Amino acid sequence: MTWLLIVKSLLEALVAYLQLKNKSFYYDITQKSKTKQKEYIDEIEKLRASRDPNDADYADVVRGYLIAEKQYIKHLSTIYLKTPESGQNSNS
């Protein structure tokens, strides 16, 4: 009986560790995305301030990268923030 409790405790600890690792991984991804988005915004502002028509066109391209990055992180959020309960019947 004692061995069963030890195994159960080890499995619970492993599950808790993996959940923490998953949250840490998600946090790292979101922080990198925020940094990248800030870099895109800074680049767009710099290009817009130069008033060169070519720079304005390139700023539009960078804006597309910014939009894509925001969509990417939104997509990841829907994956990582799903809870096991979300697949169950919500009528109860």
C-alpha positions in Angstrom: 0.0 0.0 0.0 2.9 2.4 0.8 4.4 1.8 -2.6 1.1 2.8 -4.3 1.1 6.1 -2.3 4.7 6.8 -3.3 4.0 6.1 -7.0 0.8 8.3 -6.8 2.7 11.1 -5.2 5.5 10.9 -7.8 3.0 11.0 -10.6 1.2 14.0 -9.1 4.6 15.7 -8.7 5.4 15.0 -12.3 2.1 16.3 -13.6 2.6 19.5 -11.5 6.1 19.9 -12.9 5.0 19.5 -16.5 2.2 22.0 -16.0 4.6 24.5 -14.6 7.0 23.8 -17.4 4.3 24.4 -20.0 3.3 27.7 -18.3 6.9 28.8 -18.2 7.3 27.9 -21.9 4.2 29.9 -22.8 5.4 32.9 -20.7 8.7 32.9 -22.5 7.0 32.8 -25.9 4.7 35.7 -25.0 7.6 37.8 -23.6 9.6 37.3 -26.8 6.6 38.2 -28.9 6.0 41.4 -26.9 9.7 42.3 -27.5 9.4 41.6 -31.2 6.2 43.6 -31.4 7.9 46.6 -29.7 10.8 46.4 -32.1 8.4 46.4 -35.1 6.5 49.4 -33.7 9.8 51.3 -33.1 10.9 50.5 -36.6 7.6 51.7 -38.1 7.8 54.9 -36.1 11.3 55.5 -37.3 10.4 54.8 -40.9 7.4 57.1 -40.8 9.4 59.9 -39.3 11.9 59.8 -42.1 9.3 61.0 -44.6 11.0 59.1 -47.4 8.4 57.5 -49.7 10.5 54.3 -49.9 10.6 54.2 -46.1 6.9 54.6 -45.9 6.4 51.6 -48.2 8.8 49.6 -46.0 6.9 50.7 -42.9 3.8 49.2 -44.4 5.7 45.9 -44.9 6.9 46.0 -41.3 3.3 46.7 -40.2 2.3 43.5 -41.9 4.9 41.7 -39.9 3.5 43.3 -36.7 0.0 42.2 -37.6 1.2 38.6 -38.3 3.1 38.5 -35.0 -0.1 39.6 -33.1 -2.1 36.9 -34.9 0.5 34.3 -34.1 0.5 35.1 -30.4 -3.3 35.2 -30.3 -3.4 31.7 -31.9 -0.9 30.4 -29.4 -2.9 31.9 -26.6 -6.0 29.9 -27.7 -3.9 26.7 -27.6 -2.0 27.2 -24.4 -4.8 28.7 -22.4 -7.3 25.9 -23.1 -8.4 24.2 -19.9 -9.4 20.5 -19.7 -12.9 21.7 -18.6 -13.4 23.6 -21.9 -14.1 20.4 -23.8 -16.8 19.3 -21.4 -20.5 20.1 -21.5 -21.0 23.7 -20.4 -24.8 23.2 -19.7 -24.1 22.2 -16.1 
